Amino acid sequence: MSQVVVHRLPLGRGLSAALTSGGVLAAMTAYSAASDGGLDRSITSAINLATRGHRLLDHFFLALDEGPFLSGSILVGLVWYCWFQYPAIHERAQLMVGTLTALGCGLASRLFQLLLPSHLRPLHDPLLAFQLTAGVEPSKLSGWSSFPSDHAAVFAGLAYILYRSNPRAGLIAAAAALLFDFARIYLGYHYTSDVIGGTALGVLGVALMLNPPMLAAGRWVLRYETTHPGLFYLCAFVITFGLADLFIDIRVIASGFAHDMGFQKG
């Protein structure tokens, strides 16, 4: 009988990922707070000008961004692949902790957006004169600061934990995440620094949470996978299904609540 090969990265590499991503996040945060955004605008303007009038590209990237089947299902599908490919308890605990942390990084990015100086999204930036792509409403994401990207944080966190579980799956996830992040830039939802900052946040969060106490907690939760499999997989399905579209229903409700409470302008 063939043995399942277990993939683990050395602990030192996880520390290196945390230090590197932490430095990148700090640099992007400082840039977002202190810079006039000239470099960001130049990159976005070049993309916008080069693709202006390409309606097929507009529809493709809009579908890629808004359709969970084309975007989130790829990353979530890879999570499920690794879950059943590597059934060892340590591997599953690592995958579970990392996946939940990726979700937490998306929430943390929203907190960053509220606490840091407001950062206009490209499609609302008067200095950019961004030409809207086909299908994008002018009021889309109005009032929400763009730094860092919550999508990029979740995608990067998932790609990193997948790489820790299976390097090949992680590289596929990273390539997919780059495409999804580019769609956010293409559509005018984020600047490049927003995506880089969100990516760094996602990797940093997952790298920090893959520590012995959290993995021990993950192994404790995994007891329910054998004692209460129905409840365990019900929760797993709901969470990963929500990750596929980044809990769009809940975000719409939260956005309306934030607007009513005065946290969101416009």
Secondary structure by P-SEA (a helix, b strand, c coil): cbbbbbbbccaaaaaaaaaaaaaaaaaaaaaaacccaaaaaaaaaaaaaaaccaaaaaaaaaaaaccccccaaaaaaaaaaaaaacccaaaaaaaaaaaaaaaaaaaaaaaaaacccccccccccccccccccccccccccccccccccaaaaaaaaaaaaaaaacaaaaaaaaaaaaaaaaaaaaaccccaaaaaaaaaaaaaaaaaaccaaaaaaaaaaaccccccaaaaaaaaaaaaaaaaccaaaaaaaaaaaaaaaccccc
